[in-house]
Amino acid sequence: MRFSVYQITRKGGREKNEDRMGYSYTRDSGLFALADGMGGHPEGEVASQLALQAMSALFQRQAKPTLVDPAEFLQMAIYSGHQQLLRYAARRGLSDSPRTTVVACLLQGDSAYWAHCGDSRLYLVRGGKLLARTRDHSYSELQKSLDSFMPTNGPFNRNLLFTCLGSPGKPLIDSSGPFVLQTGDRLLLCSDGLWDTVSDETITEQLSTRAIGEAVPELVEQALRNGGPTCDNVSVMALEWEGAEERAGATGVSTLALGEEVYASTIQAGVLGHDASDDLDDAEIERSIKEINDAIRRSSQKQIT
């Protein structure tokens, strides 16, 4: 497969940048992820980094060179990030665990799959139109949905999330796909530092009219200008799909020459002396798979009844 990718992160008016992003790929599969460590909880930058490490480590173990079930993998990978944060807090005796949002996209064959927890977003743009966008796990987004048939009283603070990785309760993970891609499709992953001050229409227009290497920096600069001195950190990763097969004139990253066991990643392997892959043993993977399958089975039973 072949794709072009461009990513940038900028610290706004915050004390530090707690956003992290990166991608991993084999010959026939690619994982792209972005996490936004949550303020108000300890070590947000550790939370986002550990979540990405856990996902990348699991991808390395299971993509040989493809994943058996990409949708299930995303659920399992994000949940493994959640487990990493709880273990990190327990081992260090923290009274509150580090927390983060996450959004991830997986490319395999000619299809895209994505999943998220919290309010980091994914946009899919084709031919000048916004085809898909993730829906935030926030009370303000929930209010918008409820207002269409049952008006609620007063606005909610958009920063209030009802789920994230690292919280005491089991995280809610929404997923979509498979979505068959066409050459030229653009996918954008971003933290709320972008979409809070830049509209969906502007994001769609920039992705539709410029190369991603031009669109992404311009969107980030707009967000920083619009946000002013108190602007949140802004992190964006965009990719353009160039196809599952080799074609003339393609210029992006090509994975087609990689061997079946070759794995590449831009996600840092360790943080603060902690290596996520050390904890992701086979037993842990099996427990994650069982929990996800049990949840799917319970959901199916509810729909039948």
C-alpha positions as CSV (number, residue, x, y, z in Angstrom):
1,M,0.0,0.0,0.0
2,R,1.1,3.6,-0.5
3,F,0.2,6.7,1.4
4,S,1.4,10.2,2.1
5,V,1.4,11.4,5.7
6,Y,2.1,14.8,7.4
7,Q,2.0,15.5,11.1
8,I,2.7,18.6,13.3
9,T,2.2,19.5,16.9
10,R,2.4,23.0,18.5
11,K,2.2,24.0,22.1
12,G,-0.4,26.7,22.6
13,G,-0.8,28.7,25.8
14,R,-0.4,25.7,28.0
15,E,2.5,24.9,30.3
16,K,3.4,21.8,28.4
17,N,2.3,19.8,25.4
18,E,0.6,16.5,26.4
19,D,-0.3,15.5,22.9
20,R,1.4,12.5,21.2
21,M,0.9,10.9,17.8
22,G,2.6,8.5,15.5
23,Y,2.1,5.6,13.1
24,S,3.3,2.0,12.6
25,Y,3.1,-0.1,9.5
26,T,3.9,-3.5,7.9
27,R,3.8,-4.3,4.3
28,D,0.0,-4.6,4.2
29,S,-1.3,-2.8,7.2
30,G,-0.9,0.6,8.8
31,L,-1.9,2.0,12.3
32,F,-2.2,5.8,12.8
33,A,-3.0,7.2,16.2
34,L,-3.2,10.4,18.2
35,A,-3.7,10.9,21.9
36,D,-4.3,14.0,24.0
37,G,-3.3,13.7,27.7
38,M,-5.9,15.2,29.9
39,G,-5.2,18.2,32.2
40,G,-6.4,18.1,35.7
41,H,-5.0,14.6,36.1
42,P,-1.3,13.7,36.7
43,E,1.2,13.1,33.9
44,G,-0.9,13.7,30.9
45,E,2.1,13.4,28.6
46,V,2.8,10.0,30.1
47,A,-0.8,8.9,29.6
48,S,-0.8,9.8,25.9
49,Q,2.6,8.2,25.3
50,L,1.8,5.0,27.1
51,A,-1.5,4.6,25.2
52,L,0.3,4.9,21.9
53,Q,3.1,2.5,23.0
54,A,0.6,-0.1,24.0
55,M,-1.3,0.1,20.7
56,S,1.9,0.0,18.6
57,A,3.3,-2.9,20.6
58,L,0.1,-4.9,20.0
59,F,0.2,-4.0,16.3
60,Q,3.7,-5.3,16.0
61,R,2.7,-8.6,17.6
62,Q,-0.4,-9.2,15.5
63,A,0.2,-7.6,12.1
64,K,2.0,-10.5,10.3
65,P,1.7,-8.6,7.9
66,T,-2.1,-8.2,8.2
67,L,-4.5,-8.3,11.0
68,V,-7.1,-11.0,11.2
69,D,-9.9,-8.6,12.3
70,P,-8.9,-4.9,12.1
71,A,-12.1,-3.7,13.8
72,E,-11.6,-6.0,16.8
73,F,-7.9,-5.1,16.9
74,L,-8.6,-1.4,17.3
75,Q,-11.0,-2.1,20.2
76,M,-8.4,-4.4,21.8
77,A,-5.5,-2.0,21.2
78,I,-7.2,1.0,22.7
79,Y,-8.4,-1.0,25.7
80,S,-4.8,-2.3,26.2
81,G,-3.8,1.4,26.5
82,H,-6.4,1.9,29.2
83,Q,-5.0,-1.1,31.1
84,Q,-1.5,0.3,30.8
85,L,-2.5,3.5,32.5
86,L,-4.2,1.7,35.4
87,R,-1.2,-0.4,35.9
88,Y,1.1,2.6,35.7
89,A,-0.9,4.4,38.4
90,A,-1.0,1.3,40.7
91,R,2.7,0.6,40.5
92,R,3.5,4.2,41.5
93,G,0.9,4.5,44.2
94,L,-0.8,7.4,42.4
95,S,-4.1,8.5,44.0
96,D,-5.3,9.5,40.5
97,S,-4.4,7.8,37.3
98,P,-3.1,9.6,34.2
99,R,-5.8,9.9,31.6
100,T,-6.0,10.6,27.8
101,T,-8.2,10.6,24.8
102,V,-7.3,8.7,21.7
103,V,-8.3,8.4,18.1
104,A,-6.8,5.7,15.8
105,C,-7.2,4.7,12.2
106,L,-6.1,1.4,10.6
107,L,-5.5,0.9,6.9
108,Q,-5.6,-2.6,5.4
109,G,-6.2,-3.8,1.9
110,D,-8.2,-0.9,0.4
111,S,-10.2,-0.2,3.5
112,A,-10.0,2.1,6.5
113,Y,-11.2,1.4,10.1
114,W,-11.2,3.8,12.9
115,A,-12.0,4.0,16.6
116,H,-11.8,6.6,19.3
117,C,-12.4,7.3,23.0
118,G,-12.9,10.9,24.2
119,D,-12.9,14.0,22.0
120,S,-9.9,13.6,19.7
121,R,-11.3,13.4,16.2
122,L,-11.0,11.8,12.8
123,Y,-12.2,13.4,9.6
124,L,-12.6,11.7,6.2
125,V,-12.7,14.0,3.2
126,R,-13.3,13.0,-0.5
127,G,-13.9,15.2,-3.5
128,G,-14.5,18.3,-1.4
129,K,-17.0,16.7,0.9
130,L,-16.8,15.6,4.5
131,L,-17.8,12.0,4.4
132,A,-17.3,11.1,8.0
133,R,-16.3,12.5,11.4
134,T,-16.1,10.9,14.8
135,R,-18.6,12.1,17.5
136,D,-17.0,13.3,20.7
137,H,-17.7,11.5,24.0
138,S,-18.6,14.8,25.6
139,Y,-21.8,16.0,27.3
140,S,-22.0,18.9,24.9
141,E,-22.0,16.5,21.9
142,L,-24.6,14.3,23.7
143,Q,-26.7,17.4,24.3
144,K,-26.7,18.2,20.5
145,S,-28.0,14.7,19.8
146,L,-30.7,14.8,22.5
147,D,-31.9,18.3,21.5
148,S,-33.0,17.0,18.1
149,F,-35.9,15.2,19.8
150,M,-35.9,16.1,23.5
151,P,-34.6,19.7,24.4
152,T,-32.3,19.8,27.4
153,N,-31.9,22.6,29.9
154,G,-28.9,24.8,29.4
155,P,-25.5,24.1,27.7
156,F,-22.9,21.7,29.0
157,N,-19.3,22.5,29.3
158,R,-17.7,21.0,26.1
159,N,-14.6,20.0,28.1
160,L,-16.6,17.5,30.2
161,L,-16.0,14.0,28.8
162,F,-18.0,11.0,30.0
163,T,-15.3,8.5,29.0
164,C,-11.5,8.4,28.5
165,L,-8.6,6.1,28.9
166,G,-7.3,5.7,32.5
167,S,-10.5,6.4,34.3
168,P,-11.8,4.0,37.0
169,G,-14.6,2.8,34.8
170,K,-14.3,0.8,31.6
171,P,-13.9,3.2,28.6
172,L,-16.4,3.6,25.9
173,I,-14.7,2.9,22.5
174,D,-16.7,3.7,19.3
175,S,-15.5,2.2,16.0
176,S,-16.4,2.4,12.3
177,G,-15.4,0.5,9.2
178,P,-14.6,-1.0,6.9
179,F,-14.8,2.0,4.7
180,V,-13.5,1.4,1.1
181,L,-11.0,4.1,0.2
182,Q,-10.5,5.7,-3.2
183,T,-7.2,7.2,-4.4
184,G,-7.0,10.8,-3.2
185,D,-9.1,10.3,0.0
186,R,-7.7,12.4,2.9
187,L,-7.9,11.3,6.6
188,L,-7.1,13.7,9.4
189,L,-6.6,12.9,13.1
190,C,-6.5,15.8,15.5
191,S,-6.7,16.9,19.1
192,D,-9.4,19.3,20.3
193,G,-6.9,22.1,20.0
194,L,-7.7,22.2,16.3
195,W,-11.4,21.6,16.0
196,D,-12.3,23.9,19.0
197,T,-11.4,27.0,17.1
198,V,-11.4,25.9,13.4
199,S,-14.8,24.8,11.9
200,D,-15.5,21.5,10.2
201,E,-16.1,23.5,7.0
202,T,-12.7,25.1,7.1
203,I,-11.0,21.8,7.8
204,T,-12.8,20.2,4.9
205,E,-12.0,23.1,2.5
206,Q,-8.3,23.1,3.4
207,L,-8.0,19.3,3.0
208,S,-9.8,19.5,-0.3
209,T,-8.0,22.3,-2.0
210,R,-4.4,21.9,-0.8
211,A,-1.8,19.2,-0.5
212,I,-1.7,17.8,3.0
213,G,1.8,19.3,3.5
214,E,0.3,22.7,3.0
215,A,-3.1,22.2,4.5
216,V,-2.0,20.9,7.9
217,P,0.4,23.7,8.8
218,E,-2.2,26.3,7.7
219,L,-4.9,24.7,9.8
220,V,-2.6,24.6,12.9
221,E,-1.7,28.3,12.4
222,Q,-5.4,29.2,12.1
223,A,-6.1,27.3,15.3
224,L,-3.3,29.1,17.2
225,R,-4.5,32.5,15.9
226,N,-8.1,31.9,16.7
227,G,-7.4,30.4,20.1
228,G,-5.2,33.4,21.2
229,P,-3.0,33.4,24.3
230,T,-4.9,30.6,26.0
231,C,-5.1,28.3,23.0
232,D,-4.8,24.6,23.7
233,N,-2.0,22.5,22.2
234,V,-2.7,21.7,18.6
235,S,-1.8,18.4,17.1
236,V,-2.7,17.1,13.6
237,M,-1.9,14.1,11.5
238,A,-3.2,13.9,8.0
239,L,-2.7,11.2,5.4
240,E,-3.6,10.8,1.7
241,W,-4.5,7.3,0.4
242,E,-2.6,6.5,-2.8
243,G,-3.7,2.9,-3.2
244,A,-3.1,-0.6,-2.2
245,E,-1.1,-1.4,-5.3
246,E,2.0,0.3,-6.9
247,R,1.1,2.9,-9.5
248,A,3.1,5.3,-11.7
249,G,3.6,8.8,-10.3
250,A,3.0,7.9,-6.7
251,T,5.2,9.8,-4.3
252,G,4.3,8.8,-0.7
253,V,5.4,6.1,1.7
254,S,5.4,2.7,0.0
255,T,5.2,-0.5,2.1
256,L,5.1,-2.9,-0.8
257,A,8.9,-3.7,-0.7
258,L,8.8,-4.7,3.0
259,G,9.1,-8.3,4.0
260,E,6.3,-10.2,5.8
261,E,8.0,-9.8,9.2
262,V,9.2,-6.2,8.8
263,Y,7.6,-3.6,11.1
264,A,8.3,0.1,11.1
265,S,7.1,2.8,13.6
266,T,7.5,6.4,14.5
267,I,6.1,5.8,17.9
268,Q,8.7,6.0,20.6
269,A,9.3,2.6,22.3
270,G,9.7,3.8,25.9
271,V,8.8,6.6,28.3
272,L,10.3,7.4,31.7
273,G,12.0,4.0,31.7
274,H,8.8,2.1,31.0
275,D,8.4,-0.1,28.0
276,A,4.8,-1.0,27.2
277,S,5.7,-4.1,25.2
278,D,7.1,-5.7,28.3
279,D,3.6,-5.8,29.9
280,L,1.7,-7.0,26.9
281,D,2.3,-10.7,27.2
282,D,0.2,-13.4,25.5
283,A,-2.0,-13.8,28.6
284,E,-2.8,-10.1,28.7
285,I,-3.6,-10.1,25.0
286,E,-5.9,-13.1,25.5
287,R,-7.7,-11.4,28.4
288,S,-8.3,-8.3,26.2
289,I,-9.7,-10.4,23.4
290,K,-12.0,-12.3,25.8
291,E,-13.3,-9.1,27.4
292,I,-14.0,-7.6,24.0
293,N,-15.7,-10.7,22.7
294,D,-17.8,-10.9,25.8
295,A,-18.9,-7.3,25.4
296,I,-19.8,-7.9,21.7
297,R,-21.8,-11.0,22.7
298,R,-23.7,-9.1,25.4
299,S,-24.5,-6.3,23.0
300,S,-25.8,-8.8,20.4
301,Q,-28.0,-10.5,23.0
302,K,-29.6,-7.2,24.0
303,Q,-30.4,-6.4,20.4
304,I,-32.1,-9.7,19.9
305,T,-34.3,-9.3,23.1
